[in-house]
Amino acid sequence: MKNKIDKLSFILGMTAAFGECVACEAKYLAFSPPMTKSQADAVREDMVSIADGMGLKLHFEENPDLEEDIVWWVIYKFDSQLDSYLSARSSGLNPWKSMEEFRPMLSYGMVYGDGAGKVTPKLRVPANPISVVSDILGI
């Protein structure tokens, strides 16, 4: 798939799709696709426009603890969601190195409201589309 899909358009499209999931509260929070700092500069205005249009907020993650030039935005609706993410990050964790601690924050099937603790969401057929995303982004 290399060079067949414009990376910046792909980043914005995925951000809009994940944003919709967060805005409708199907996801607790989401990450934009990982990108370089120069790519982030190129899409910044459009990222803000997408988030504003959906009533969402963005937190830019620069990752000074990584050797790679990898950045992303955290997409969230409520400040408590960002607080959960920042709490994990402040303990030294980085989702680029290990997703395990962040997986519950990024999962689908979040349940809210009365009786939420009694519900166990599950997928009928698990999938792992990350390799396609990695191919397109070249990471």
Wavefront OBJ file of the C-alpha trace (Angstrom):
o trace
v 0.000 0.000 0.000
v 2.963 2.307 0.192
v 2.572 5.593 -1.670
v -0.993 4.806 -2.748
v -2.731 6.721 0.043
v -1.924 10.288 1.054
v -0.707 10.047 4.667
v -2.038 13.416 5.810
v -5.520 12.697 4.457
v -5.389 9.278 6.104
v -4.408 10.848 9.456
v -7.301 13.308 9.260
v -9.785 10.633 8.158
v -8.835 8.304 11.000
v -9.003 11.186 13.455
v -12.522 12.017 12.277
v -13.583 8.371 12.579
v -12.100 7.933 16.062
v -13.498 11.328 17.028
v -16.983 10.170 16.135
v -16.538 7.148 18.422
v -15.425 9.377 21.304
v -18.140 11.987 20.650
v -20.834 9.266 20.738
v -19.164 7.759 23.825
v -18.439 4.389 22.212
v -14.775 4.962 23.159
v -13.477 6.547 26.363
v -10.716 8.339 24.457
v -8.726 7.817 21.275
v -5.361 8.606 19.744
v -4.859 10.134 16.363
v -2.603 8.000 14.190
v 1.066 8.394 15.100
v 2.910 10.924 12.949
v 6.079 12.961 12.707
v 6.254 16.475 14.106
v 6.305 17.931 10.596
v 3.162 15.970 9.695
v 1.540 17.202 12.916
v 2.322 20.795 11.973
v 0.774 20.222 8.545
v -2.533 18.861 9.926
v -2.803 20.888 13.160
v -5.430 23.368 11.933
v -7.590 20.606 10.459
v -7.236 18.481 13.608
v -8.552 21.359 15.703
v -11.387 21.909 13.234
v -12.412 18.229 13.405
v -12.363 18.222 17.208
v -14.238 21.513 17.497
v -16.883 20.328 15.060
v -17.542 17.227 17.180
v -17.440 18.989 20.546
v -14.183 17.258 21.456
v -10.873 18.312 22.945
v -7.308 17.510 21.924
v -4.112 17.029 23.887
v -0.896 17.039 21.846
v 1.595 14.386 22.938
v 5.188 15.210 21.944
v 6.881 12.155 23.498
v 10.270 13.540 24.542
v 10.953 10.125 26.103
v 11.075 8.459 22.666
v 14.063 8.347 20.378
v 11.773 8.287 17.342
v 10.114 11.431 15.962
v 6.614 10.187 16.887
v 3.769 12.388 18.105
v -0.010 12.067 18.332
v -3.092 13.757 19.684
v -5.235 12.351 22.463
v -8.885 12.855 21.513
v -11.275 13.159 24.442
v -14.673 14.551 25.429
v -14.433 14.989 29.190
v -11.506 16.297 31.229
v -11.628 13.205 33.472
v -10.708 11.106 30.431
v -7.573 13.122 29.796
v -6.769 13.021 33.522
v -6.765 9.191 33.403
v -4.395 9.205 30.444
v -2.068 11.829 31.954
v -1.986 9.911 35.235
v -0.696 6.824 33.429
v 1.819 8.917 31.473
v 3.070 10.655 34.622
v 3.970 7.270 36.081
v 6.450 6.840 33.214
v 4.282 4.732 30.910
v 4.198 5.391 27.175
v 1.676 3.684 24.869
v 4.245 3.633 22.057
v 6.353 1.288 24.186
v 3.519 -0.730 25.754
v -0.225 -0.426 25.213
v -1.240 -2.718 28.064
v -1.983 -0.015 30.656
v -3.738 2.148 28.069
v -5.871 -0.554 26.446
v -8.898 -0.081 28.757
v -8.937 3.657 27.972
v -8.821 3.014 24.225
v -11.226 0.090 24.008
v -14.639 0.036 22.439
v -17.695 -1.157 24.294
v -17.464 1.287 27.169
v -20.549 1.087 29.356
v -21.889 4.073 31.306
v -24.756 4.628 33.726
v -26.686 2.573 36.254
v -25.689 -1.086 36.284
v -22.657 -0.491 34.075
v -20.504 -2.650 36.347
v -22.695 -5.671 35.590
v -22.116 -5.512 31.836
v -19.201 -7.332 30.184
v -18.776 -6.231 26.571
v -17.050 -8.613 24.182
v -16.261 -8.933 20.495
v -17.766 -11.800 18.524
v -14.659 -12.038 16.324
v -11.506 -10.210 17.469
v -9.600 -8.278 14.802
v -6.237 -6.553 14.578
v -6.244 -3.870 11.842
v -3.072 -2.178 13.129
v -0.804 -3.690 10.465
v -2.797 -1.985 7.674
v -2.507 1.353 9.471
v 1.228 0.826 9.975
v 1.673 0.007 6.279
v -0.094 3.175 5.168
v 1.793 5.392 7.624
v 5.117 3.687 6.929
v 5.855 2.953 10.586
l 1 2 3 4 5 6 7 8 9 10 11 12 13 14 15 16 17 18 19 20 21 22 23 24 25 26 27 28 29 30 31 32 33 34 35 36 37 38 39 40 41 42 43 44 45 46 47 48 49 50 51 52 53 54 55 56 57 58 59 60 61 62 63 64 65 66 67 68 69 70 71 72 73 74 75 76 77 78 79 80 81 82 83 84 85 86 87 88 89 90 91 92 93 94 95 96 97 98 99 100 101 102 103 104 105 106 107 108 109 110 111 112 113 114 115 116 117 118 119 120 121 122 123 124 125 126 127 128 129 130 131 132 133 134 135 136 137 138 139
